[in-house]
Amino acid sequence: MKGRKPYPIELIEHTNDKLRYTKSELQLRKENELKYNGEVIFDCPDHLCDEAKFEWNKIRELYKKLDANILTDLDANALEVYCESVVTYRKAMLKVRETAEVYASKSDPGRPKKNPWLNVASEAAARMKKYSEILLLDPVSRARVGLSKSNDKPATGIAAFMAKRNTG
């Protein structure tokens, strides 16, 4: 099914996406959506390597700065894969820098071959991209759902008009 990806009603209510729905549609989604009463994850799994634990804690601190609690222990596996992918990417790129991007094969010295560590780095980068989108770690996905630290400044001009329009 093509089109926009569905978002939780809590995220829709914090964005201008709610303008696309009627009040009855929003209420129906709110009643029918699965609810999770869990806590935001704070415990880093013990089996992660030290570099992945560092990444986990860094991301956890960044999530704490957001107004909406969007990360729960249901997202632990996705965050774990992301953290391990970051570490894998960094280690693979370190190996590439130690050796070279291309090398001469012993069987065919006239034809350069691609360093296999570049494939490892590429696959890890693809996983990082996928999971950063899922976890709202990249600017595009955050902008898509309108997540940011709220400013407590009073709205003026057109912003005040739009805020009044959205609540009424």
N, C-alpha and C positions, 0 to 999 in steps of 0.2 A: 504494500500500500504506500503510494507516494504521498508527499505533502509534509507538513510540519510534524516534528516528533512531538508526541504528547508529553506534557509536563504535569507535575503534581499541582493540585489546585492551590496549594500554599504559594508556589512560585508564580502562578498565574495572577493571584491576587496582589502580588508585590510588583507586577509589571503592567504595562499598558495592554497586554494581551487580553485582559478582561473586557476590553472594549469590543472584542469580537464575539462575545457571548452575551446572551440575555441574562437577566437576574435569575430566571427560573433554571436556565441551563447551568449556571454557576452553582446554584443551590443543589441541583440534582447531582452534579459531579462531586460536590462536597459530601453529600450523603452516601454516595456509592463508592467513593474512593477508599482503598485500603488505608487503614491508619496504623501507624507504628508508634508505640509509646516508649521507644528505647532512648538511650542516652547517646550523645555525640561520642564517637569513639575516642578514647584517650590512651588506651593500653596498646602499646606496640607489641606485636608478636615476638616471642623469644627466639624463634628460629630464623629471623631475618639476620643478615650479616650487619656489621657495624655501620657500613655506609648506607644501607637501606634503612636502618633504624634512624640514622641522622636525617634522611630525606623524609621519613614518616613524621618525625617530630617537627620538622620544618613546615610541612604541609598542615599538620594539626594546628600549629600556631597561626598560620595564615587563615585557616577556617574559623578560628576563634574570633578573628577580627571582623568577620562578616556579621551582619545583623540577623540573617536567617540561619537557623540550625538545619543545614541540609545534609550533613554527613552523619550517618548513624553507623552502628556496628553491622548493619546490612551491607554497607559499602566496604567492609574491611578487606574482602578478597580483591576487589578492584584496586584499592589503594596499595595492597601488597604487591600485586602484579606490576603496578606503575612504579613503585619504589625499586623493585628488583630489576625492572627494565632500565631505569635510570643508571643503576650501578653497572649493569651489563654493557650498556652503551659506552659509559665512561671507560671501563676496562678495555673494551674492544678498540676504542679510539686511541687509548694509550699504547696498545700493541701496534696499531698502525703507525703511530708516530715513532715507535722504537725501530720498526723495520722500514717499510716503505709502502706506498699505495700499490705499486706494481713491482714485480720481480721477474727475473729471467728463469725460465724453467730449465732444468738440467736436460730434459729430453728434447726440448725445442728452444735453444738459447736465443734464437733470432726473433722469437715471438713473446712479447711481455704478457704476463698473467696478472690478473687482479688478486690482490691480497685477500685471503679468505676472511680475515678479520673485518674487512669492509662489509661483507655479507652479514656477519653477526651484528655489527653496528647498525646496519640498515634495518634488519628485522627488529632490533630493540627499539630503534627510533620509530618504527611503524607502530609497535605496541604502545610506546609512550604517547604518541599522537592520539591513538584511539582512546586510551584510558584517561588522558588529560581532558579530552572532550567529555567523556562520561562523568568525570569527577569535577567538571567546571573549572579546570586549572588553566585553561587557555583564554586569552582575551575575547575571542569570538564567542565561545560558549557562554562566558559570563555576561557579555553584552546581550546575547540572545535572550537570556532570562532576566536581565536587568539586575544582577546582583552587584552590589557595591556597598560600601560603608555609607550609611545615610548621613546627610548633613542636617544639623538641627537649625540651620539658618531659615528664617521665614522666607517663603516664596514671594516673589514680586513679579508684577507684570503678567506676561503670558503664562509663566509657570504657575502663578496663583490661580489664574483662570482655569487652566487645565486641571489642576489639583481639585478645584471646586467642582468641575465638570465630572471628574472621575468618581468622586464620592457621592454625587447627587443622583 
